[in-house]
């Protein structure tokens, strides 16, 4: 029996819903992705952002032109402005998401390789650089709950993404969507 859901992502088999991506301007989203753009999606709480991001990841992966990965950054909020702990949590969360959604064992291996050799201010950039260079398709990275990060952890995330921008799409994500 289906129910109405107001807590977390919709499960189409369990919850009444409208198709998640029907609420987005998919022509614009595709134009941004094909243009190798980095962009922000901001909307109020409980409006279906996570559901739409998960649906976008599934759609892009099914189409086969990109590798798309959804990552929830909220676990890093607990360490507030502690950049070292925050970047390690973000990288661990990225690897766990790659394992969960893509059945990817490469990124966790890369994370183990760089965990003790890279400074916190370059962990994310180096992890993404190494991973993207070994992927068969350009990466579309969907980062959710970015607004949960605070202080220097948020600044470090944004600076590392900006530092890798010129290396896209071969050695950094082609597209990054920051959501929150």
C-alpha positions as CSV (number, residue, x, y, z in Angstrom):
1,X,0.0,0.0,0.0
2,X,1.4,3.4,-1.0
3,X,1.6,6.3,1.5
4,X,2.4,10.0,1.3
5,X,6.0,10.7,2.3
6,X,7.3,13.9,3.9
7,X,10.5,12.5,5.4
8,X,13.4,11.9,3.0
9,X,13.6,10.7,-0.6
10,X,10.6,9.3,-2.3
11,X,10.6,5.5,-3.0
12,X,8.3,5.3,-6.1
13,X,7.0,1.8,-5.2
14,X,6.1,2.9,-1.6
15,X,5.0,6.5,-1.9
16,X,2.6,8.5,-3.9
17,X,4.6,10.8,-6.2
18,X,4.9,12.5,-9.5
19,X,8.0,11.6,-11.6
20,X,10.9,13.4,-9.9
21,X,12.5,14.9,-12.9
22,X,9.2,16.2,-14.3
23,X,9.5,19.1,-11.9
24,X,12.9,20.2,-13.3
25,X,13.7,21.9,-16.6
26,X,15.6,19.0,-17.9
27,X,16.6,20.8,-21.1
28,X,18.4,23.4,-18.9
29,X,20.0,20.7,-16.8
30,X,21.2,18.9,-19.9
31,X,22.6,22.1,-21.3
32,X,24.5,22.8,-18.1
33,X,25.9,19.2,-18.1
34,X,26.9,19.2,-21.8
35,X,28.4,22.7,-21.3
36,X,30.6,21.2,-18.5
37,X,29.2,23.7,-16.1
38,X,29.4,23.8,-12.3
39,X,26.1,25.1,-10.8
40,X,24.0,25.4,-7.7
41,X,20.5,24.1,-7.0
42,X,18.9,25.8,-4.0
43,X,15.4,25.3,-2.7
44,X,13.5,25.2,0.6
45,X,13.5,22.1,2.8
46,X,11.3,19.1,2.0
47,X,10.8,20.1,-1.6
48,X,12.2,16.9,-3.2
49,X,15.8,18.0,-4.0
50,X,17.3,14.7,-2.9
51,X,14.7,12.6,-4.7
52,X,15.4,14.6,-7.9
53,X,19.2,14.3,-7.5
54,X,18.9,10.5,-7.1
55,X,16.6,10.3,-10.1
56,X,19.1,12.4,-12.1
57,X,21.9,10.1,-11.1
58,X,20.0,7.0,-12.2
59,X,18.9,8.6,-15.5
60,X,22.4,9.8,-16.4
61,X,24.0,6.4,-15.6
62,X,21.3,4.6,-17.5
63,X,21.9,6.7,-20.6
64,X,25.6,5.7,-20.5
65,X,27.3,9.0,-21.6
66,X,28.4,10.0,-18.1
67,X,29.2,8.5,-14.7
68,X,26.9,10.3,-12.3
69,X,27.3,10.1,-8.5
70,X,25.1,11.4,-5.7
71,X,26.9,12.2,-2.4
72,X,25.3,13.5,0.8
73,X,27.8,15.8,2.6
74,X,25.8,16.2,5.8
75,X,28.0,13.8,7.8
76,X,30.8,16.3,7.6
77,X,28.7,19.0,9.4
78,X,29.4,17.5,12.8
79,X,33.1,18.5,12.7
80,X,32.1,22.1,11.9
81,X,35.3,24.0,10.9
82,X,37.8,21.2,11.4
83,X,39.1,21.0,7.9
84,X,41.2,17.9,8.4
85,X,38.3,15.9,9.8
86,X,35.8,17.4,7.4
87,X,37.8,16.6,4.3
88,X,38.4,13.0,5.4
89,X,34.7,12.5,6.1
90,X,33.8,14.0,2.7
91,X,36.3,11.8,1.0
92,X,35.1,8.7,2.9
93,X,31.5,9.6,2.1
94,X,32.4,10.0,-1.6
95,X,34.0,6.6,-1.6
96,X,31.0,5.0,0.2
97,X,28.6,6.5,-2.3
98,X,30.7,5.3,-5.3
99,X,30.5,1.8,-3.7
100,X,26.8,2.0,-3.0
101,X,25.5,3.5,-6.2
102,X,28.1,2.5,-8.8
103,X,29.6,-0.7,-7.3
104,X,32.9,1.1,-7.7
105,X,35.9,-0.4,-5.8
106,X,38.4,1.9,-7.3
107,X,37.6,5.1,-5.4
108,X,37.9,3.4,-2.0
109,X,41.3,2.1,-3.0
110,X,42.3,5.6,-4.1
111,X,41.1,7.0,-0.8
112,X,43.3,4.5,1.1
113,X,46.3,5.4,-1.1
114,X,46.1,9.2,-0.4
115,X,44.7,9.2,3.1
116,X,48.1,9.6,4.7
117,X,50.0,11.3,1.9
118,X,47.9,14.3,1.0
119,X,47.2,17.4,3.1
120,X,43.6,18.0,4.1
121,X,43.5,21.0,1.7
122,X,44.1,18.7,-1.3
123,X,42.5,15.4,-0.3
124,X,39.3,15.9,-2.3
125,X,40.9,17.4,-5.4
126,X,43.5,14.6,-5.5
127,X,41.0,11.8,-4.9
128,X,38.7,13.1,-7.7
129,X,41.7,13.7,-10.0
130,X,42.9,10.2,-9.7
131,X,39.4,8.7,-10.0
132,X,38.3,10.7,-13.0
133,X,41.5,9.8,-14.9
134,X,40.6,6.2,-14.6
135,X,36.8,6.4,-15.3
136,X,35.6,5.5,-18.8
137,X,33.1,8.4,-18.9
138,X,33.1,12.0,-17.7
139,X,31.9,12.4,-14.1
140,X,28.8,14.3,-13.1
141,X,29.1,14.9,-9.3
142,X,25.9,15.7,-7.4
143,X,26.8,17.1,-4.0
144,X,23.8,17.3,-1.6
145,X,23.5,19.1,1.7
146,X,26.4,21.4,0.9
147,X,24.7,24.1,3.0
148,X,25.2,21.9,6.1
149,X,29.0,22.6,5.9
150,X,30.3,25.5,7.8
151,X,33.5,27.6,8.1
152,X,36.8,26.4,6.8
153,X,35.4,23.0,5.8
154,X,33.0,24.6,3.3
155,X,35.8,27.0,2.1
156,X,38.2,24.1,1.6
157,X,35.5,22.1,-0.3
158,X,34.8,25.0,-2.6
159,X,38.5,25.9,-3.2
160,X,39.4,22.3,-4.0
161,X,36.5,22.1,-6.5
162,X,37.6,25.4,-8.0
163,X,41.2,24.3,-8.2
164,X,40.3,21.2,-10.2
165,X,38.0,23.1,-12.6
166,X,40.6,23.6,-15.3
167,X,41.3,19.9,-15.4
168,X,37.8,18.8,-16.3
169,X,36.5,16.5,-17.8
170,X,39.5,14.2,-18.1
171,X,41.0,14.7,-14.7
172,X,38.2,16.2,-12.7
173,X,34.4,16.1,-12.7
174,X,32.9,17.5,-15.9
175,X,30.0,18.9,-14.0
176,X,29.5,19.5,-10.3
177,X,26.0,20.3,-9.0
178,X,26.0,21.9,-5.5
179,X,22.7,21.4,-3.8
180,X,21.4,22.6,-0.5
